[in-house]
């Protein structure tokens, strides 16, 4: 992929699938195989980074939700009951 600014997880994973199909076809020569493997490695690293970023974002959301529930629970416990 020459334009990294337009690259998304979806486009990168689609390209990885294309590369796998090409390699599985057995039609790629030695040099092309080497080039495709190098490109696939770069794409896999990009996808792993995207997944890590999403995972971190989800973790942060879970922590924010936990804090909100704890604060709501503390507020409810502090109010007097009749």
Biopython code that builds the backbone (N, CA, C, O; Angstrom):
import numpy as np
from Bio.PDB.StructureBuilder import StructureBuilder

atoms = [
    (1, "UNK", "N", (0.844, -1.168, 0.000)),
    (1, "UNK", "CA", (0.000, 0.000, 0.000)),
    (1, "UNK", "C", (0.888, 1.230, 0.000)),
    (1, "UNK", "O", (1.714, 1.400, 0.897)),
    (2, "UNK", "N", (0.733, 2.057, -0.961)),
    (2, "UNK", "CA", (1.618, 3.206, -1.074)),
    (2, "UNK", "C", (1.106, 4.412, -0.307)),
    (2, "UNK", "O", (1.899, 5.266, 0.089)),
    (3, "UNK", "N", (-0.205, 4.503, -0.086)),
    (3, "UNK", "CA", (-0.763, 5.670, 0.583)),
    (3, "UNK", "C", (-1.169, 5.300, 2.004)),
    (3, "UNK", "O", (-2.311, 4.907, 2.244)),
    (4, "UNK", "N", (-0.224, 5.425, 2.957)),
    (4, "UNK", "CA", (-0.479, 5.040, 4.338)),
    (4, "UNK", "C", (-1.507, 5.923, 5.013)),
    (4, "UNK", "O", (-2.143, 5.492, 5.974)),
    (5, "UNK", "N", (-1.693, 7.171, 4.530)),
    (5, "UNK", "CA", (-2.645, 8.064, 5.178)),
    (5, "UNK", "C", (-4.077, 7.583, 4.989)),
    (5, "UNK", "O", (-4.933, 7.870, 5.826)),
    (6, "UNK", "N", (-4.359, 6.857, 3.908)),
    (6, "UNK", "CA", (-5.707, 6.377, 3.645)),
    (6, "UNK", "C", (-5.902, 4.951, 4.168)),
    (6, "UNK", "O", (-6.990, 4.390, 4.036)),
    (7, "UNK", "N", (-4.884, 4.375, 4.744)),
    (7, "UNK", "CA", (-4.953, 2.993, 5.202)),
    (7, "UNK", "C", (-5.825, 2.870, 6.437)),
    (7, "UNK", "O", (-5.713, 3.657, 7.376)),
    (8, "UNK", "N", (-6.682, 1.888, 6.421)),
    (8, "UNK", "CA", (-7.508, 1.567, 7.580)),
    (8, "UNK", "C", (-7.301, 0.095, 7.907)),
    (8, "UNK", "O", (-6.702, -0.648, 7.129)),
    (9, "UNK", "N", (-7.794, -0.311, 9.046)),
    (9, "UNK", "CA", (-7.727, -1.725, 9.412)),
    (9, "UNK", "C", (-8.393, -2.575, 8.331)),
    (9, "UNK", "O", (-7.876, -3.619, 7.935)),
    (10, "UNK", "N", (-9.547, -2.106, 7.866)),
    (10, "UNK", "CA", (-10.311, -2.863, 6.880)),
    (10, "UNK", "C", (-9.564, -2.999, 5.548)),
    (10, "UNK", "O", (-9.534, -4.080, 4.959)),
    (11, "UNK", "N", (-8.963, -1.900, 5.076)),
    (11, "UNK", "CA", (-8.235, -1.987, 3.812)),
    (11, "UNK", "C", (-6.971, -2.829, 3.966)),
    (11, "UNK", "O", (-6.601, -3.574, 3.058)),
    (12, "UNK", "N", (-6.319, -2.710, 5.107)),
    (12, "UNK", "CA", (-5.108, -3.501, 5.343)),
    (12, "UNK", "C", (-5.434, -4.988, 5.420)),
    (12, "UNK", "O", (-4.722, -5.806, 4.838)),
    (13, "UNK", "N", (-6.503, -5.347, 6.131)),
    (13, "UNK", "CA", (-6.848, -6.761, 6.244)),
    (13, "UNK", "C", (-7.310, -7.321, 4.901)),
    (13, "UNK", "O", (-7.048, -8.485, 4.596)),
    (14, "UNK", "N", (-7.993, -6.508, 4.098)),
    (14, "UNK", "CA", (-8.398, -6.954, 2.762)),
    (14, "UNK", "C", (-7.159, -7.207, 1.897)),
    (14, "UNK", "O", (-7.115, -8.178, 1.141)),
    (15, "UNK", "N", (-6.172, -6.346, 2.007)),
    (15, "UNK", "CA", (-4.934, -6.529, 1.233)),
    (15, "UNK", "C", (-4.194, -7.777, 1.694)),
    (15, "UNK", "O", (-3.629, -8.497, 0.870)),
    (16, "UNK", "N", (-4.190, -8.043, 2.988)),
    (16, "UNK", "CA", (-3.552, -9.265, 3.498)),
    (16, "UNK", "C", (-4.226, -10.488, 2.882)),
    (16, "UNK", "O", (-3.552, -11.439, 2.486)),
    (17, "UNK", "N", (-5.547, -10.463, 2.804)),
    (17, "UNK", "CA", (-6.268, -11.576, 2.190)),
    (17, "UNK", "C", (-5.889, -11.743, 0.721)),
    (17, "UNK", "O", (-5.738, -12.868, 0.245)),
    (18, "UNK", "N", (-5.731, -10.623, -0.007)),
    (18, "UNK", "CA", (-5.295, -10.687, -1.411)),
    (18, "UNK", "C", (-3.909, -11.321, -1.514)),
    (18, "UNK", "O", (-3.653, -12.155, -2.383)),
    (19, "UNK", "N", (-3.033, -10.912, -0.616)),
    (19, "UNK", "CA", (-1.665, -11.452, -0.621)),
    (19, "UNK", "C", (-1.692, -12.952, -0.362)),
    (19, "UNK", "O", (-0.998, -13.716, -1.033)),
    (20, "UNK", "N", (-2.485, -13.369, 0.602)),
    (20, "UNK", "CA", (-2.578, -14.802, 0.926)),
    (20, "UNK", "C", (-3.095, -15.584, -0.275)),
    (20, "UNK", "O", (-2.577, -16.656, -0.589)),
    (21, "UNK", "N", (-4.118, -15.053, -0.951)),
    (21, "UNK", "CA", (-4.649, -15.728, -2.138)),
    (21, "UNK", "C", (-3.567, -15.854, -3.222)),
    (21, "UNK", "O", (-3.436, -16.896, -3.865)),
    (22, "UNK", "N", (-2.797, -14.777, -3.412)),
    (22, "UNK", "CA", (-1.734, -14.802, -4.426)),
    (22, "UNK", "C", (-0.676, -15.834, -4.065)),
    (22, "UNK", "O", (-0.233, -16.600, -4.922)),
    (23, "UNK", "N", (-0.272, -15.857, -2.804)),
    (23, "UNK", "CA", (0.741, -16.819, -2.382)),
    (23, "UNK", "C", (0.213, -18.251, -2.477)),
    (23, "UNK", "O", (0.936, -19.159, -2.886)),
    (24, "UNK", "N", (-1.058, -18.447, -2.095)),
    (24, "UNK", "CA", (-1.651, -19.786, -2.165)),
    (24, "UNK", "C", (-1.801, -20.285, -3.600)),
    (24, "UNK", "O", (-1.835, -21.491, -3.841)),
    (25, "UNK", "N", (-1.889, -19.360, -4.548)),
    (25, "UNK", "CA", (-2.071, -19.761, -5.948)),
    (25, "UNK", "C", (-0.838, -20.475, -6.493)),
    (25, "UNK", "O", (-0.930, -21.244, -7.450)),
    (26, "UNK", "N", (0.312, -20.216, -5.881)),
    (26, "UNK", "CA", (1.547, -20.835, -6.348)),
    (26, "UNK", "C", (2.104, -20.193, -7.607)),
    (26, "UNK", "O", (3.076, -20.684, -8.180)),
    (27, "UNK", "N", (1.486, -19.086, -8.042)),
    (27, "UNK", "CA", (1.917, -18.435, -9.281)),
    (27, "UNK", "C", (2.981, -17.367, -9.063)),
    (27, "UNK", "O", (3.618, -16.924, -10.019)),
    (28, "UNK", "N", (3.178, -16.953, -7.828)),
    (28, "UNK", "CA", (4.154, -15.902, -7.545)),
    (28, "UNK", "C", (5.567, -16.481, -7.620)),
    (28, "UNK", "O", (5.844, -17.563, -7.103)),
    (29, "UNK", "N", (6.435, -15.742, -8.267)),
    (29, "UNK", "CA", (7.829, -16.145, -8.330)),
    (29, "UNK", "C", (8.521, -15.856, -7.003)),
    (29, "UNK", "O", (7.918, -15.316, -6.075)),
    (30, "UNK", "N", (9.768, -16.218, -6.933)),
    (30, "UNK", "CA", (10.535, -16.065, -5.705)),
    (30, "UNK", "C", (10.598, -14.609, -5.251)),
    (30, "UNK", "O", (10.340, -14.309, -4.086)),
    (31, "UNK", "N", (10.938, -13.711, -6.162)),
    (31, "UNK", "CA", (11.072, -12.295, -5.806)),
    (31, "UNK", "C", (9.728, -11.704, -5.399)),
    (31, "UNK", "O", (9.647, -10.953, -4.427)),
    (32, "UNK", "N", (8.669, -12.041, -6.142)),
    (32, "UNK", "CA", (7.341, -11.541, -5.800)),
    (32, "UNK", "C", (6.902, -12.081, -4.434)),
    (32, "UNK", "O", (6.303, -11.354, -3.641)),
    (33, "UNK", "N", (7.198, -13.341, -4.165)),
    (33, "UNK", "CA", (6.865, -13.941, -2.873)),
    (33, "UNK", "C", (7.543, -13.178, -1.741)),
    (33, "UNK", "O", (6.921, -12.875, -0.722)),
    (34, "UNK", "N", (8.820, -12.870, -1.930)),
    (34, "UNK", "CA", (9.555, -12.113, -0.922)),
    (34, "UNK", "C", (8.929, -10.735, -0.706)),
    (34, "UNK", "O", (8.747, -10.298, 0.430)),
    (35, "UNK", "N", (8.601, -10.056, -1.808)),
    (35, "UNK", "CA", (7.982, -8.726, -1.714)),
    (35, "UNK", "C", (6.616, -8.796, -1.030)),
    (35, "UNK", "O", (6.293, -7.957, -0.189)),
    (36, "UNK", "N", (5.826, -9.793, -1.395)),
    (36, "UNK", "CA", (4.492, -9.936, -0.797)),
    (36, "UNK", "C", (4.585, -10.245, 0.698)),
    (36, "UNK", "O", (3.797, -9.731, 1.492)),
    (37, "UNK", "N", (5.533, -11.073, 1.071)),
    (37, "UNK", "CA", (5.712, -11.396, 2.496)),
    (37, "UNK", "C", (6.123, -10.158, 3.281)),
    (37, "UNK", "O", (5.656, -9.946, 4.400)),
    (38, "UNK", "N", (6.987, -9.347, 2.702)),
    (38, "UNK", "CA", (7.388, -8.098, 3.360)),
    (38, "UNK", "C", (6.218, -7.147, 3.518)),
    (38, "UNK", "O", (6.040, -6.535, 4.571)),
    (39, "UNK", "N", (5.417, -7.025, 2.461)),
    (39, "UNK", "CA", (4.240, -6.158, 2.538)),
    (39, "UNK", "C", (3.250, -6.682, 3.567)),
    (39, "UNK", "O", (2.689, -5.912, 4.348)),
    (40, "UNK", "N", (3.038, -7.991, 3.565)),
    (40, "UNK", "CA", (2.099, -8.594, 4.520)),
    (40, "UNK", "C", (2.552, -8.364, 5.959)),
    (40, "UNK", "O", (1.733, -8.090, 6.836)),
    (41, "UNK", "N", (3.839, -8.473, 6.195)),
    (41, "UNK", "CA", (4.346, -8.247, 7.549)),
    (41, "UNK", "C", (4.054, -6.817, 8.000)),
    (41, "UNK", "O", (3.621, -6.597, 9.131)),
    (42, "UNK", "N", (4.288, -5.853, 7.122)),
    (42, "UNK", "CA", (4.004, -4.455, 7.450)),
    (42, "UNK", "C", (2.517, -4.263, 7.738)),
    (42, "UNK", "O", (2.147, -3.562, 8.680)),
    (43, "UNK", "N", (1.677, -4.882, 6.930)),
    (43, "UNK", "CA", (0.233, -4.757, 7.115)),
    (43, "UNK", "C", (-0.231, -5.419, 8.414)),
    (43, "UNK", "O", (-1.092, -4.884, 9.112)),
    (44, "UNK", "N", (0.334, -6.569, 8.732)),
    (44, "UNK", "CA", (-0.021, -7.266, 9.974)),
    (44, "UNK", "C", (0.374, -6.409, 11.177)),
    (44, "UNK", "O", (-0.382, -6.308, 12.144)),
    (45, "UNK", "N", (1.551, -5.796, 11.118)),
    (45, "UNK", "CA", (1.988, -4.908, 12.210)),
    (45, "UNK", "C", (1.052, -3.713, 12.346)),
    (45, "UNK", "O", (0.723, -3.299, 13.458)),
    (46, "UNK", "N", (0.622, -3.157, 11.207)),
    (46, "UNK", "CA", (-0.332, -2.051, 11.239)),
    (46, "UNK", "C", (-1.642, -2.498, 11.889)),
    (46, "UNK", "O", (-2.171, -1.811, 12.762)),
    (47, "UNK", "N", (-2.158, -3.640, 11.465)),
    (47, "UNK", "CA", (-3.420, -4.147, 12.016)),
    (47, "UNK", "C", (-3.299, -4.431, 13.513)),
    (47, "UNK", "O", (-4.218, -4.141, 14.279)),
    (48, "UNK", "N", (-2.181, -4.990, 13.920)),
    (48, "UNK", "CA", (-1.970, -5.258, 15.350)),
    (48, "UNK", "C", (-1.975, -3.953, 16.141)),
    (48, "UNK", "O", (-2.529, -3.898, 17.238)),
    (49, "UNK", "N", (-1.373, -2.920, 15.603)),
    (49, "UNK", "CA", (-1.375, -1.617, 16.266)),
    (49, "UNK", "C", (-2.776, -1.045, 16.365)),
    (49, "UNK", "O", (-3.146, -0.470, 17.389)),
    (50, "UNK", "N", (-3.560, -1.200, 15.302)),
    (50, "UNK", "CA", (-4.949, -0.732, 15.328)),
    (50, "UNK", "C", (-5.760, -1.484, 16.376)),
    (50, "UNK", "O", (-6.542, -0.881, 17.111)),
    (51, "UNK", "N", (-5.576, -2.795, 16.444)),
    (51, "UNK", "CA", (-6.301, -3.597, 17.439)),
    (51, "UNK", "C", (-5.884, -3.221, 18.856)),
    (51, "UNK", "O", (-6.722, -3.168, 19.757)),
    (52, "UNK", "N", (-4.602, -2.960, 19.058)),
    (52, "UNK", "CA", (-4.136, -2.520, 20.378)),
    (52, "UNK", "C", (-4.760, -1.191, 20.766)),
    (52, "UNK", "O", (-5.146, -0.999, 21.919)),
    (53, "UNK", "N", (-4.864, -0.268, 19.807)),
    (53, "UNK", "CA", (-5.461, 1.041, 20.081)),
    (53, "UNK", "C", (-6.927, 0.903, 20.447)),
    (53, "UNK", "O", (-7.404, 1.558, 21.374)),
    (54, "UNK", "N", (-7.639, 0.057, 19.727)),
    (54, "UNK", "CA", (-9.054, -0.165, 20.028)),
    (54, "UNK", "C", (-9.200, -0.828, 21.393)),
    (54, "UNK", "O", (-10.070, -0.462, 22.185)),
    (55, "UNK", "N", (-8.342, -1.801, 21.656)),
    (55, "UNK", "CA", (-8.384, -2.490, 22.943)),
    (55, "UNK", "C", (-8.145, -1.518, 24.095)),
    (55, "UNK", "O", (-8.832, -1.575, 25.114)),
    (56, "UNK", "N", (-7.170, -0.628, 23.931)),
    (56, "UNK", "CA", (-6.893, 0.372, 24.963)),
    (56, "UNK", "C", (-8.081, 1.300, 25.152)),
    (56, "UNK", "O", (-8.419, 1.664, 26.278)),
    (57, "UNK", "N", (-8.713, 1.683, 24.049)),
    (57, "UNK", "CA", (-9.891, 2.543, 24.129)),
    (57, "UNK", "C", (-11.035, 1.858, 24.855)),
    (57, "UNK", "O", (-11.734, 2.481, 25.653)),
    (58, "UNK", "N", (-11.227, 0.565, 24.575)),
    (58, "UNK", "CA", (-12.284, -0.179, 25.265)),
    (58, "UNK", "C", (-11.973, -0.322, 26.750)),
    (58, "UNK", "O", (-12.862, -0.215, 27.594)),
    (59, "UNK", "N", (-10.720, -0.562, 27.055)),
    (59, "UNK", "CA", (-10.305, -0.673, 28.457)),
    (59, "UNK", "C", (-10.595, 0.631, 29.187)),
    (59, "UNK", "O", (-11.094, 0.626, 30.312)),
    (60, "UNK", "N", (-10.279, 1.738, 28.542)),
    (60, "UNK", "CA", (-10.525, 3.053, 29.140)),
    (60, "UNK", "C", (-12.021, 3.273, 29.360)),
    (60, "UNK", "O", (-12.433, 3.797, 30.395)),
    (61, "UNK", "N", (-12.822, 2.872, 28.387)),
    (61, "UNK", "CA", (-14.278, 3.006, 28.536)),
    (61, "UNK", "C", (-14.788, 2.169, 29.699)),
    (61, "UNK", "O", (-15.642, 2.613, 30.466)),
    (62, "UNK", "N", (-14.261, 0.955, 29.826)),
    (62, "UNK", "CA", (-14.674, 0.093, 30.941)),
    (62, "UNK", "C", (-14.288, 0.715, 32.274)),
    (62, "UNK", "O", (-15.060, 0.666, 33.231)),
    (63, "UNK", "N", (-13.095, 1.302, 32.341)),
    (63, "UNK", "CA", (-12.670, 1.940, 33.581)),
    (63, "UNK", "C", (-13.543, 3.147, 33.899)),
    (63, "UNK", "O", (-13.922, 3.361, 35.050)),
    (64, "UNK", "N", (-13.862, 3.943, 32.865)),
    (64, "UNK", "CA", (-14.744, 5.090, 33.072)),
    (64, "UNK", "C", (-16.111, 4.636, 33.569)),
    (64, "UNK", "O", (-16.694, 5.267, 34.450)),
    (65, "UNK", "N", (-16.624, 3.544, 33.007)),
    (65, "UNK", "CA", (-17.916, 3.013, 33.422)),
    (65, "UNK", "C", (-17.846, 2.526, 34.868)),
    (65, "UNK", "O", (-18.774, 2.747, 35.646)),
    (66, "UNK", "N", (-16.749, 1.864, 35.224)),
    (66, "UNK", "CA", (-16.578, 1.375, 36.588)),
    (66, "UNK", "C", (-16.531, 2.534, 37.575)),
    (66, "UNK", "O", (-17.168, 2.479, 38.628)),
    (67, "UNK", "N", (-15.783, 3.579, 37.243)),
    (67, "UNK", "CA", (-15.694, 4.754, 38.111)),
    (67, "UNK", "C", (-17.076, 5.376, 38.284)),
    (67, "UNK", "O", (-17.464, 5.739, 39.395)),
    (68, "UNK", "N", (-17.816, 5.498, 37.185)),
    (68, "UNK", "CA", (-19.155, 6.086, 37.259)),
    (68, "UNK", "C", (-20.070, 5.253, 38.146)),
    (68, "UNK", "O", (-20.843, 5.801, 38.932)),
    (69, "UNK", "N", (-19.988, 3.935, 38.023)),
    (69, "UNK", "CA", (-20.832, 3.074, 38.868)),
    (69, "UNK", "C", (-20.414, 3.152, 40.328)),
    (69, "UNK", "O", (-21.261, 3.161, 41.221)),
    (70, "UNK", "N", (-19.099, 3.209, 40.574)),
    (70, "UNK", "CA", (-18.638, 3.332, 41.955)),
    (70, "UNK", "C", (-19.073, 4.658, 42.562)),
    (70, "UNK", "O", (-19.505, 4.710, 43.713)),
    (71, "UNK", "N", (-18.956, 5.731, 41.782)),
    (71, "UNK", "CA", (-19.383, 7.041, 42.269)),
    (71, "UNK", "C", (-20.883, 7.067, 42.510)),
    (71, "UNK", "O", (-21.338, 7.660, 43.489)),
    (72, "UNK", "N", (-21.644, 6.448, 41.652)),
    (72, "UNK", "CA", (-23.103, 6.393, 41.834)),
    (72, "UNK", "C", (-23.444, 5.572, 43.068)),
    (72, "UNK", "O", (-24.351, 5.917, 43.826)),
    (73, "UNK", "N", (-22.709, 4.480, 43.262)),
    (73, "UNK", "CA", (-22.946, 3.641, 44.439)),
    (73, "UNK", "C", (-22.573, 4.348, 45.719)),
    (73, "UNK", "O", (-23.272, 4.221, 46.724)),
    (74, "UNK", "N", (-21.472, 5.100, 45.700)),
    (74, "UNK", "CA", (-21.043, 5.849, 46.882)),
    (74, "UNK", "C", (-22.032, 6.952, 47.194)),
    (74, "UNK", "O", (-22.317, 7.226, 48.359)),
    (75, "UNK", "N", (-22.556, 7.584, 46.160)),
    (75, "UNK", "CA", (-23.538, 8.652, 46.361)),
    (75, "UNK", "C", (-24.825, 8.088, 46.931)),
    (75, "UNK", "O", (-25.463, 8.723, 47.771)),
    (76, "UNK", "N", (-25.214, 6.898, 46.482)),
    (76, "UNK", "CA", (-26.440, 6.275, 46.982)),
    (76, "UNK", "C", (-26.262, 5.795, 48.410)),
    (76, "UNK", "O", (-27.209, 5.843, 49.195)),
    (77, "UNK", "N", (-25.067, 5.333, 48.767)),
    (77, "UNK", "CA", (-24.819, 4.842, 50.119)),
    (77, "UNK", "C", (-24.756, 5.998, 51.117)),
    (77, "UNK", "O", (-25.066, 5.816, 52.295)),
    (78, "UNK", "N", (-24.363, 7.165, 50.662)),
    (78, "UNK", "CA", (-24.231, 8.301, 51.573)),
    (78, "UNK", "C", (-25.581, 8.942, 51.877)),
    (78, "UNK", "O", (-25.701, 9.676, 52.858)),
    (79, "UNK", "N", (-26.597, 8.683, 51.060)),
    (79, "UNK", "CA", (-27.879, 9.308, 51.326)),
    (79, "UNK", "C", (-28.622, 8.549, 52.409)),
    (79, "UNK", "O", (-28.631, 7.318, 52.406)),
    (80, "UNK", "N", (-29.245, 9.264, 53.336)),
    (80, "UNK", "CA", (-29.935, 8.603, 54.452)),
    (80, "UNK", "C", (-31.213, 7.906, 53.945)),
    (80, "UNK", "O", (-31.883, 8.362, 53.019)),
    (81, "UNK", "N", (-31.502, 6.796, 54.594)),
    (81, "UNK", "CA", (-32.735, 6.076, 54.252)),
    (81, "UNK", "C", (-33.735, 6.273, 55.365)),
    (81, "UNK", "O", (-33.345, 6.391, 56.527)),
    (82, "UNK", "N", (-35.025, 6.311, 55.042)),
    (82, "UNK", "CA", (-36.060, 6.545, 56.041)),
    (82, "UNK", "C", (-36.660, 5.281, 56.528)),
    (82, "UNK", "O", (-37.551, 5.307, 57.377)),
]
sb = StructureBuilder()
sb.init_structure("model")
sb.init_model(0)
sb.init_chain("A")
sb.init_seg("    ")
for serial, (resi, resn, name, xyz) in enumerate(atoms, 1):
    if name == "N":
        sb.init_residue(resn, " ", resi, " ")
    sb.init_atom(name, np.array(xyz, "f"), 0.0, 1.0, " ", f" {name:<3s}", serial, name[0])
structure = sb.get_structure()
